[in-house]
Amino acid sequence: MLSESEYEQLLNHFSISEEQIWTQKNVYFDTKAFDLKRQKAALRVRIKNNTYELTLKTQAEVGLLETNQMITKTDYTTLKHDHRLINGPVYEALMDLGININDLRVITDLTTKRAEVDYQDGLLVLDKSFYGELIDFELEYEVKDYNKGLNIFNELLAKHNIPTRPAQNKIKRATAANTQL
C-alpha cells in the first residue's frame, strides 16, 4: 500500500503522464454463502476499453493461479443478471471447485486508475482504486521469479523511502469498504 504522496512520487519518478493511466472496473462475484471465499478463491470480471475479462484466482504453491477468459458484454450481463456462465476454462475451474454457477452473485465492485511500467524484467503496476467514497493507492510488481522480484521490489521501495505495507487483496478491501458505506 502507498500513501497518496508516495503514489505521486512514483508517478513523477517514472514520468507517467495522465495519458498513460487508464480506468478499469472490477466486478466481483461469489455465492451468498461465500463458497469461493471459503476456498480462498476470487472471481471477477474486469471491464476495460469495452473488453470483458473473466478471471478466477485460486491458491497456488506460491501466490495465486489466474484462470482468464475473454467474454462478451452479453456474457457478462448474463452472468450478472441471469447467473449463467459461458463454457470455457473459468467455467471448468469453477466446476472443479464444486461451485454452483447458478448461485453466483455480484458481491462488490471497484474502479481503478492504473499505470504500468516495464521495470527490470517485470511489470510495475501503480493503482489508484475507488471503493465508493474510499480511495487507496497500491504498488504491485509482477514477475516470473518470485525471489528475484522480491529483492528488486524491496530495493525500489528502499530507494524511494517507502516502507513495506502488505496489502489485502482488492476484493477484501472493496468488500470491507462497501460494508462501511
C-alpha positions in Angstrom: 0.0 0.0 0.0 1.1 3.5 -0.7 0.2 6.9 0.7 -1.0 9.4 -1.9 2.3 11.3 -1.8 4.3 8.1 -2.4 2.0 7.3 -5.3 2.5 10.8 -6.8 6.3 10.5 -6.2 6.4 7.2 -8.2 4.3 8.6 -11.0 6.8 11.5 -11.2 9.9 9.3 -10.9 8.7 7.1 -13.8 7.5 10.1 -15.8 4.0 8.7 -16.1 1.6 11.1 -17.7 -2.2 11.2 -17.3 -2.5 9.8 -20.9 -0.6 6.6 -19.7 -3.2 6.0 -17.0 -6.4 4.1 -17.9 -9.6 3.3 -15.9 -10.9 -0.2 -15.4 -13.8 -1.6 -13.4 -13.6 -4.9 -11.5 -16.9 -6.6 -10.6 -16.5 -9.4 -8.1 -18.8 -12.5 -7.8 -19.3 -15.1 -5.1 -22.2 -17.1 -3.8 -24.4 -15.9 -0.9 -22.6 -18.4 1.3 -19.2 -17.1 0.1 -18.2 -20.5 -1.3 -15.3 -19.0 -3.3 -14.0 -17.0 -0.3 -14.0 -20.1 1.9 -11.8 -21.8 -0.7 -9.5 -18.7 -0.8 -10.6 -18.1 -4.4 -12.0 -15.0 -6.2 -14.0 -14.5 -9.4 -14.1 -11.1 -11.2 -14.9 -9.5 -14.5 -12.6 -6.7 -15.5 -14.1 -4.2 -17.8 -11.5 -2.1 -19.7 -11.7 -0.4 -23.1 -15.1 -2.1 -23.8 -13.5 -5.6 -23.2 -14.6 -8.0 -20.6 -12.1 -10.4 -19.0 -13.3 -13.1 -16.6 -10.7 -14.2 -14.1 -10.7 -16.9 -11.4 -8.0 -16.6 -8.8 -7.1 -19.7 -6.8 -4.4 -20.5 -4.3 -1.1 -21.7 -5.8 2.1 -23.1 -4.2 3.5 -19.5 -4.4 1.0 -16.7 -4.9 -2.2 -17.1 -6.9 -3.1 -19.0 -10.1 -5.2 -17.0 -12.5 -7.5 -18.6 -15.0 -8.5 -16.0 -17.6 -11.1 -15.9 -20.3 -12.3 -13.1 -22.5 -16.1 -12.8 -22.6 -18.5 -10.6 -24.4 -20.7 -7.8 -22.9 -23.7 -10.2 -23.3 -21.8 -13.0 -21.5 -21.1 -10.5 -18.6 -24.8 -9.3 -18.5 -26.0 -13.0 -18.5 -23.6 -13.8 -15.6 -24.6 -10.7 -13.7 -28.4 -10.9 -14.1 -29.2 -14.5 -15.0 -26.4 -16.2 -13.1 -25.3 -18.2 -16.1 -21.8 -18.6 -17.3 -20.4 -19.4 -20.8 -18.4 -22.6 -21.1 -14.7 -22.2 -21.0 -11.6 -22.5 -18.8 -13.2 -20.4 -15.9 -16.4 -22.4 -16.0 -14.4 -25.7 -15.9 -12.2 -24.4 -13.0 -15.4 -23.4 -11.0 -16.8 -26.9 -11.6 -13.6 -28.4 -10.3 -14.0 -26.3 -7.2 -17.6 -27.5 -6.8 -19.1 -24.1 -7.2 -22.8 -23.9 -8.4 -22.7 -21.3 -11.2 -26.4 -20.6 -10.6 -25.6 -19.3 -7.1 -23.1 -16.7 -8.2 -24.0 -13.1 -7.4 -22.2 -9.7 -7.6 -20.8 -9.0 -4.1 -18.9 -5.8 -4.8 -17.1 -3.7 -7.4 -14.4 -1.1 -7.6 -12.9 1.3 -10.1 -9.2 1.6 -10.6 -7.0 4.1 -12.4 -3.9 2.0 -13.5 -0.5 2.7 -14.9 2.1 0.1 -15.8 5.8 0.4 -16.3 8.3 -2.3 -17.5 10.9 -2.5 -14.8 13.9 -4.8 -14.5 12.3 -7.9 -16.1 9.0 -7.4 -14.5 5.9 -5.1 -14.6 5.4 -2.4 -12.1 1.7 -1.6 -11.5 0.5 1.6 -9.9 -3.1 1.6 -8.9 -5.4 4.3 -7.5 -8.6 2.5 -6.5 -12.1 3.8 -5.7 -14.4 1.9 -3.4 -17.5 4.1 -3.1 -16.2 7.0 -1.1 -12.9 5.5 -0.2 -9.7 5.8 -2.2 -6.4 3.8 -1.8 -3.1 3.6 -3.6 -1.1 0.4 -4.3 2.1 -0.7 -5.9 2.5 -4.2 -7.3 5.4 -5.9 -9.1 4.6 -8.8 -11.4 7.5 -11.1 -12.1 8.2 -14.7 -13.2 10.8 -15.4 -10.5 9.3 -14.5 -7.1 12.6 -14.3 -5.1 14.4 -12.2 -7.6 11.4 -10.0 -8.0 11.0 -9.6 -4.2 14.6 -8.3 -4.0 14.1 -5.9 -6.9 10.8 -4.7 -5.3 12.4 -4.2 -1.9 15.3 -2.2 -3.4 12.8 0.0 -5.2 10.9 0.7 -2.0 14.1 1.5 -0.1 15.4 3.8 -2.9 12.2 5.8 -2.5 12.0 5.6 1.3 8.7 3.7 1.1 8.1 1.3 4.0 6.7 -2.2 3.3 3.0 -2.2 3.9 1.4 -5.5 2.9 -2.0 -5.1 1.2 -5.1 -7.2 1.5 -6.3 -8.1 -1.9 -8.7 -5.8 -3.7 -11.8 -8.0 -3.2 -11.3 -7.8 0.6 -10.7 -4.1 0.5 -13.7 -3.5 -1.7 -16.0 -5.7 0.3 -14.9 -4.0 3.6 -15.3 -0.5 2.1 -18.8 -1.3 0.8 -19.8 -2.7 4.2 -18.8 0.6 5.8 -20.9 2.7 3.3 
